[in-house]
Amino acid sequence: MTALQIVKGPRTLEPTPASDHDLPPPLDLLIDGVNVTARVPDADAGPLLRDLVRATVDLASLRSRKKAVRCYSAEGPWELGLERAGDRVLLSLFRGGAFPEVAIFERDLDLATFIDTFLASLDRFAGRQPNDALSGELESVRAELASISPSPVADPPCAVLLEVEPESDAGIRISCDFALRERVADSSRETTVERADLF
């Protein structure tokens, strides 16, 4: 089973005493021992946790089958993609732009474990947050997540291997093999694409 941990801790092994209470606690998302959020070490933990929990609520209740949570680092924005697949969640970490990069693609996680881990993390995180608007938002999303029971959904169809072959004998020919999963029909899906979407 895939292990998921959300770990809250100091930014360094020996934080400066004067600044320890001023810094917001960082958020480390560990999947199979890989620190997903290491790519965005300076992301603001509170808003990131809030947005991840909101996305998880939407997936569990089937308000949406996939969500993207944007997180910002000094080297630019990254996106955490979450997609519902039966009683599992597929997690991807990627960024677009001039130099796109996919750090993690569709890592498979148990949805119930994902929810329990966020609930525990919210409880630990609450003690370090000042009593402000963000603290109220975290309490609200925690209550919503705790009250939700994941709606059942069938497992997605297996991926189908497709081959793209060149149609001419031109000087440059491109071919590839890739796997695609059939998407469940969604009447709200937009028909235009304004940006690259990796999940």
N, C-alpha and C positions, 0 to 999 in steps of 0.2 A: 504494500500500500504506500502511496506517495505521502511523505511527511510534509506538513506545512506548519511552520512556526512563524509567529510574528513576535519579534523580540524587541523590547524597549530597554535601552541602556545608555550609558554615557558615551559621548562622541570619542573620547580617548580613554586610555586606561587610567590616567591620572589627570582628571580635569582640574582646571584652575579653580580653587575654592571660591574666589570672588565672583566668577562668572558662571559657576555651575547652576545656580538657581535662575539665572537670567536666560539661559539657553533652553529652547523647547526640546523635549526629549526626542531623539531621532527614532525613526521607524525602520526596522530591518525586516524584510519579507524573505524568509528562507524557504526554499523548495528543494527537497532532496539534497540538502546541504549547500545549495547554491544561493548566494545572497542576491536576489533579484534587484533590490534597491541600491546595490553597490554602484550601479551606473548613474544613480542620481543621489549622491551622498548629501547634497545640500538642499534636497526637497523638504518643504515644510511638512513635518510629520502630521500635525493636527488636520489640516485640510486634506492631505492625501488619505489618511485613515477614514475621514468622513466620506470622501468621494468613493472610496473602495467599498465601504459599507452600503452606501446608497445604491451602488451598482449591483452589489450582491443581493440586496432586497428586491431590486427589479428582476434579477435573474430567477431568484427563488419563487417569486410570485408570478412569473411568466409575463410580466408587463413588457419585458423585452427578452430576446434570446441572446443578444450580445450587447456589450457596453464597452466603451473606451474611457479610461481615466487618464487625463493628461497630468504629467508631473514635470517640473522644470528643474534643470540643473544649470551649472555655469556654462556647460557646453551646448545648451539648447534643450528643447522639450523632448521628452520621451512619452510614449503612451503604453499603458498597461491595458491590454485587451482581454476581456472576460467573455466567454461564450458558454452558454448552457448546452450540455450534451447528455441527455438523459438525467441521471442522478449525479452527474459529474460537472465539473467546470474546467474548461480549457483556458489556460492562461498564456498570454504572449506578451513579450516586452519588445518594443520596436520604436524606431524613430524614422521620420521621413526627411525631407529636405534635400540639399545638394548631395549629401553623402548618406543615403539611407542605410540603416543597420537593423538586423533582426537578432536580438540577443537571446531570446527564448521564443520558441514557437509551439503553441498548443500543448503546454505541459498539463498533463491530466491530473485533476485533483477531485477528491470526494467533496460534494457540495455540503453535506452535513458537517464534516470536519472543518471545512472552510468557514462555515457560519459559527461553529463553536469556538474556533480560534479567534475570530474577530470579536466575539462577545468577551472572551477572556482578556484580549488585548485592550478593548475599550475600558474594561474595569481597571486594569493596571494603569492605563493612560490617564484616566480621570483624576487620579490623585495628584498628578503633576501639572494639570492645567489650571490656570487662574480662572476665577469666576467671571467669564466674559461671554460674548456672543458665541464664540466657537465652542466653549464649554457647553452652552445650552443646546447647540446643534448636535454635539456628540451625544448628549443625553437623549435627545430626540431620536437620532438614528439608532441608538442602542436599544431603546424601547421598541422601535419598529422591527428591528432585526430579531429581538427576543420573542416577539409575539407572532412571528411568521412561521408557518409550516410549509416547507417547499412543496409546490404543486407538482404532482407527478407528470412526467412527460416521457414519451417513448424514446429509446436510444436512437441516435441519428443513423442513417444508412451508412454502410461501409464505404470507404473511399474507393473510387474507380480510377484505375490508371489510364491516362490518356497519352497519346503520342501525337506530336505535331511534326509533320514531315515537310520538307521544302517542296514547293510545287514547280520549281523551274531549275534549270541547270546554270543559273547565273554564277558569276564569280564568287559571290558570298552566299552561302546557304546556312540557314539556321534551323535546327531541329531540337526537340526536347521531349522529355517524358515528365509528367507530373500527375499527382493524385488530387482529385477533387471530390468533395462530398456534396451530395444534392441537398439544397437548402429547402426547409419547410416553406411553403407558400406564405407570403406575408403581404397583405393588401396595403400595408402602410409603407412598404419599401419604396424608396425614391427610384426613379428611372434614370436619373442623371447622376453622374459621378463627378464630384468637384475636387476630390483628392484621392491619393492612393489609399486603399483599404486592404490591409494584410490579413484581416480575419473576418 
